Amino acid sequence: MKYFLSLFLLPLMFSCQGQTNPKYVGEPNSTFQLDKITFAEQPDTLLSKVARYYKLPEDDGYFNDTIKQFIKTGTLYHIYRIVPKHVSAGMFAFSTLKLPAGQIVDFYVDPSQKLRKLELSVYMTEAEYKQLIAAGKGLKDVTPDNVRKFNQGKYVIYQQDEDQKQTTLYCLDNRKENEPGKDYFLRIAMMSLQIKTDRFYQRLHTDMEAAGKK
């Protein structure tokens, strides 16, 4: 009997470990785990089931000192952003934190239509913050000493490189404001490390661990 149960439970355990995100954001009764993004997702397919989203362009170019003017040479990326009223509670989650309704999540898409980066900012309770940090086993505190000193330890930066992507958490201790549900404010950024030779990477990548050693 024990042998039979072991055979029955073994595939269940492996299927739990191998769970992946739904193909589309906003599928009924599903949550898209932002921390599990692979950056292989096709952006227009990923968001094709939501009611409406914007594509916000960011110009590429340079500043001409002679004519004192920015010269546009192209588009560096687009930010895909779901209209907040179409974001329901639990549509997104990051690790242990389910995100509230109206949460803005920015998906950065390069000119070749590759998804390269995502960002979001969110308030959370102290309990939610502690649970989130505890779940991030590979997170390193990479706060530069001058930043830590200037903010009196109230601002901490964590970073993790894993599976060809980098996750950075910029964490502000907001407890002194005594605002319910707003003990901490986090900006969370995840970036693909698969391409490191183009202007997108040069402009948007931040290696906080290296910066802290300078």
C-alpha positions in Angstrom: 0.0 0.0 0.0 2.8 2.4 0.9 4.5 1.6 -2.4 1.3 2.4 -4.3 0.9 5.7 -2.5 4.5 6.7 -3.2 4.0 6.0 -6.9 0.8 8.0 -6.9 2.2 11.0 -5.0 5.5 11.2 -6.9 4.1 12.7 -10.1 2.0 15.1 -8.1 5.1 16.5 -6.3 6.9 17.0 -9.6 3.9 18.7 -11.3 3.7 21.2 -8.4 7.4 22.1 -8.8 7.0 22.5 -12.5 4.0 24.8 -12.5 4.2 27.6 -15.0 2.4 30.8 -15.7 -0.8 30.9 -17.8 -0.3 31.8 -21.5 -2.3 34.9 -21.1 -2.5 37.6 -18.4 -6.1 37.8 -17.2 -7.2 34.3 -17.8 -10.3 33.4 -15.6 -9.4 32.1 -12.2 -5.7 32.5 -12.8 -2.8 34.6 -11.4 0.2 35.6 -13.4 3.3 35.2 -11.2 5.6 38.0 -12.2 8.6 36.5 -10.5 8.2 33.4 -12.8 8.4 35.4 -16.0 10.8 33.8 -18.5 11.1 36.8 -20.9 10.4 34.3 -23.7 6.7 35.4 -23.6 5.4 37.3 -26.7 4.1 40.6 -25.4 1.1 41.1 -27.6 0.0 37.4 -27.1 0.6 37.7 -23.3 -1.8 40.7 -23.0 -4.2 39.7 -25.8 -7.0 38.8 -23.3 -7.0 42.0 -21.3 -9.6 44.7 -22.2 -7.1 47.4 -23.1 -3.4 48.3 -22.7 -1.2 51.1 -23.9 2.1 51.0 -25.8 4.1 53.9 -24.6 7.2 54.7 -26.8 10.6 55.8 -25.4 12.7 57.7 -27.9 16.3 56.9 -28.6 18.8 59.5 -29.7 21.3 62.0 -28.5 21.6 65.7 -27.4 23.3 67.9 -30.0 25.4 70.5 -28.2 25.7 72.7 -31.3 22.0 73.3 -31.7 21.0 72.6 -28.1 18.4 70.0 -29.1 17.7 66.3 -28.7 18.0 64.5 -31.9 15.8 61.4 -32.2 17.3 58.4 -34.0 14.6 55.9 -33.3 12.5 54.2 -30.6 14.5 52.4 -27.8 11.6 50.5 -26.4 7.8 50.5 -25.8 6.2 50.2 -22.3 3.2 47.9 -22.4 0.8 49.0 -19.6 -2.6 47.6 -18.9 -5.2 50.3 -18.2 -5.4 50.2 -14.4 -9.2 49.9 -14.3 -8.9 46.6 -16.1 -6.4 45.1 -13.6 -8.4 43.0 -11.1 -7.2 42.0 -7.6 -5.1 38.9 -7.9 -4.5 39.2 -11.6 -0.8 39.6 -10.8 1.4 38.3 -8.0 5.1 38.6 -7.1 6.4 35.8 -5.1 4.3 35.7 -1.9 2.5 39.0 -2.6 -0.8 39.1 -4.5 -1.2 42.5 -6.1 -4.2 44.7 -5.6 -6.7 45.9 -8.2 -5.5 48.8 -10.3 -1.9 47.8 -9.9 0.4 49.2 -12.6 2.9 46.8 -14.1 5.1 48.0 -16.9 6.4 45.5 -19.5 9.4 46.9 -21.5 9.5 45.6 -25.1 12.5 46.3 -27.5 12.2 47.2 -31.2 12.4 43.5 -32.1 9.3 42.8 -30.0 11.3 41.0 -27.3 10.1 41.4 -23.7 13.2 42.6 -21.8 12.2 44.1 -18.5 9.2 44.6 -16.1 8.7 47.1 -13.3 6.1 47.8 -10.6 5.8 49.8 -7.4 3.7 48.6 -4.5 2.9 49.4 -0.8 2.7 46.5 1.6 2.3 45.7 5.3 5.3 44.8 7.5 4.1 41.2 7.6 3.9 41.0 3.8 7.3 42.6 3.5 9.0 40.1 5.9 7.3 37.2 4.1 8.4 38.4 0.7 12.1 39.0 1.8 12.2 35.6 3.6 10.9 33.9 0.4 13.7 35.4 -1.7 16.5 32.9 -0.7 18.9 34.2 -3.3 18.5 37.9 -2.6 21.6 39.8 -1.6 21.7 43.1 0.2 23.6 45.3 -2.3 22.8 48.7 -0.8 25.8 51.1 -1.3 27.2 52.3 2.0 26.6 56.0 1.1 22.9 55.3 0.3 22.4 53.3 3.5 24.0 56.1 5.6 22.1 58.9 3.9 18.8 57.2 4.5 19.7 56.1 8.0 19.1 52.4 7.1 15.5 53.1 6.0 16.3 52.3 2.3 17.6 48.9 1.3 18.3 47.4 -2.1 18.2 43.7 -2.7 19.3 42.0 -5.9 19.4 38.5 -7.3 20.7 37.0 -10.6 19.1 33.7 -11.6 18.1 31.9 -14.8 19.3 34.6 -17.1 17.3 37.3 -15.3 18.0 39.9 -12.6 15.6 40.9 -9.9 16.1 44.1 -7.9 14.0 45.3 -5.0 14.3 48.9 -3.9 12.7 48.9 -0.4 11.7 52.0 1.6 10.7 51.6 5.3 7.6 53.8 5.6 6.4 52.7 9.0 6.9 56.1 10.7 4.1 57.5 8.5 1.6 55.2 10.3 -0.5 54.7 7.2 -2.5 51.4 7.3 -1.2 48.9 4.7 1.7 51.1 3.8 4.5 50.1 6.1 6.9 49.5 3.2 7.1 50.9 -0.3 8.9 48.7 -2.9 9.9 49.3 -6.5 10.5 45.9 -8.1 12.4 45.5 -11.4 13.1 42.3 -13.3 15.4 42.3 -16.4 16.4 39.7 -18.9 20.2 39.1 -19.0 20.0 37.1 -22.3 21.2 40.1 -24.4 23.9 42.4 -23.0 25.4 44.1 -26.0 22.7 46.5 -27.2 21.6 50.0 -26.2 18.6 48.7 -24.3 20.8 46.8 -21.9 23.2 49.7 -21.6 20.5 52.2 -20.8 18.2 50.1 -18.5 20.5 47.7 -16.7 21.7 48.5 -13.2 24.2 46.3 -11.4 23.8 47.5 -7.9 26.3 45.0 -6.5 29.0 46.4 -8.8 28.0 50.0 -8.1 28.3 49.4 -4.4 31.9 48.4 -4.8 33.0 51.6 -6.6 
